[in-house]
Amino acid sequence: MAESRTMLLFGGTGRAGQIVRREATASGWKVVAPTREECNLLRPEEVCDYVLNMPTAVVVNCAAISGLESCADDALAAHLVNAVSPAQMALACRHTGARFMHLSTDYVLDGRRAGKKREQAHCKPVSTYGESKREGELQVLEAFPEALILRVSWICGNPARPSFVETTLSRALRGESIAAIADKWSMPTHAADIARAMLELIPPGQSGVLHVCSTGEPLSWHDCARIALRCAQQMGKIDRLPDVEQKRLRGASFFREPRPVHTAMDSSRLREMGVIMPSGEETLRRAVKDFFFCGDHECVKINQ
Ligand SMILES: NC(=O)c1ccc[n+]([C@@H]2O[C@H](COP(=O)([O-])OP(=O)(O)OC[C@H]3O[C@@H](n4cnc5c(N)ncnc54)[C@H](OP(=O)(O)O)[C@@H]3O)[C@@H](O)[C@H]2O)c1
């Protein structure tokens, strides 16, 4: 019999997982977070038994092969970690009655049409990563229809696992040039807001796919960089706003896998459930604050 406030967390060392672990623990949850040595998702045949032998009230999956190029380089590993193993977790939860929450991505969308997408929008991933994540969504729901799949996008707010936002700030502090893609749009999401949404949605009732992201207008990486730098300046951390060179997705030769263009999600369903997400600008402001005041850069100020 599982204790009521126990959580089994896969991917507890990742960008989202570290923050989910911190926030859940702060909210009084006892979190068990196996390392990949303790439960390797490349071996899905062991995952169901692992969950069955570790009875907890809630199982959260933040684990994934999240790099697009890594997925392209090893499509089998992406299939096992992003789809087959989550389905095994879901199957085990169906047996134990545990609440199951699984993170997915806006990259399951093809991104051809501008505008924000709701949960029922057609999915047609354009990358191996997106395909494996979409397959994960379908397999999880087939194994356990009561599971909740939180689709998130552009996670920021964990200085220990820098995203595009934190990398931009680091470059600004070092006085390096900054460039960002200006023709691809999504919604930044603070890892702590993902954790908060998860914790609020633990009581049973909601299932299926749910968009969990900031509100407001879609932003490009270029928009995000400029907003983050402006916040840093307002916080007195940089004196002068650096230029941000506009790059085009087509010219980004370091991306070997295609990226979808318009994947901004509409989080109205989440709001209808009573979970209020901040705007993209508020999300970025909080990530900048966390970068300067919770990370290694405390008290850093460099004049350029
Ligand atoms: N980052 C984003 O902007 C973003 C955007 C949209 C959706 N998402 C989704 O959000 C979720 C969390 O992403 P993230 O950025 O936090 O990921 P991340 O930082 O790459 O972390 C991935 C986690 O998965 C674990 N993992 C990977 N392979 C494993 C294996 N074979 N066995 C056990 N554990 C394994 C990693 O463990 P190790 O520490 O051992 O490597 C790590 O804890 C994922 O589902 C991702 O698809 C992310």
The ligand as a Gaussian input file, in Angstrom:
#p B3LYP/6-31G(d) Opt

LIG

0 1
 N       13.988000      21.295000     -22.410000
 C       12.959000      21.803000     -23.065000
 O       12.962000      22.992000     -23.421000
 C       11.753000      20.960000     -23.355000
 C       10.776000      21.485000     -24.224000
 C        9.623000      20.737000     -24.469000
 C        9.450000      19.516000     -23.857000
 N       10.423000      19.013000     -23.028000
 C       10.173000      17.722000     -22.395000
 O       10.226000      17.920000     -20.994000
 C       10.776000      16.770000     -20.363000
 C       11.962000      17.184000     -19.521000
 O       12.950000      17.756000     -20.361000
 P       14.344000      18.253000     -19.755000
 O       14.817000      19.370000     -20.622000
 O       14.216000      18.442000     -18.301000
 O       15.258000      16.995000     -20.062000
 P       16.786000      16.784000     -19.695000
 O       17.331000      17.964000     -18.958000
 O       17.478000      16.342000     -20.948000
 O       16.743000      15.581000     -18.646000
 C       16.456000      14.303000     -19.086000
 C       16.375000      13.388000     -17.892000
 O       16.105000      12.069000     -18.400000
 C       17.044000      11.183000     -17.833000
 N       17.327000      10.076000     -18.759000
 C       17.711000      10.160000     -20.049000
 N       17.933000       8.921000     -20.543000
 C       17.667000       8.054000     -19.531000
 C       17.732000       6.642000     -19.397000
 N       18.138000       5.850000     -20.392000
 N       17.366000       6.087000     -18.227000
 C       16.987000       6.862000     -17.173000
 N       16.938000       8.201000     -17.217000
 C       17.281000       8.789000     -18.387000
 C       18.292000      12.033000     -17.599000
 O       19.134000      11.377000     -16.676000
 P       20.734000      11.624000     -16.655000
 O       20.950000      12.802000     -15.737000
 O       21.288000      10.346000     -16.150000
 O       21.161000      11.928000     -18.067000
 C       17.657000      13.312000     -17.062000
 O       17.330000      13.169000     -15.705000
 C       11.072000      15.783000     -21.480000
 O        9.963000      14.935000     -21.627000
 C       11.198000      16.651000     -22.713000
 O       10.872000      15.927000     -23.881000
 C       11.578000      19.704000     -22.780000

